[in-house]
Amino acid sequence: MRTVNKIINVSLTGGLIGLLGSSPNHVLANSINTANRQGWNVKQVISASSGSMIYSIVRFIVLILTLFLYTFEPGYYIILEKKIDSNEVLAEKKNIKSSNKICPACQSEIISGLSFCTNCGTKL
């Protein structure tokens, strides 16, 4: 068995639209339920709030410019974990296109568009 981790960023909507249209609990629960249906287990939920003064000022300016209808809100980071067996890993490797590059260090296939090997971390 091998453990794979994933992080989801759940963003929220603020202003009157966010106040009347969506609940943070509902948005968070929907994201977690979707991940659970895909076989992921939630390990931790972290608030994505930023202590930056510039971020707060920009949010306030957007709120004023949209006449208090919309602003972006910091959401949550959801840390997920999934246990997969080696057969799934082999099946995923077979699905990788053969046109991908080969890592010079570990000889594994590299997904096109990346500048590093996901297996060993070698910079390409």
PyMOL commands that set and color helices and strands:
alter all, ss='L'
color gray80, all
select helices_A, chain A and resi 15-21+24-37+53-65+86-95
alter helices_A, ss='H'
color red, helices_A
select strands_A, chain A and resi 2-14+41-47+71-84+101-102+109-110
alter strands_A, ss='S'
color yellow, strands_A
deselect
rebuild
show_as cartoon
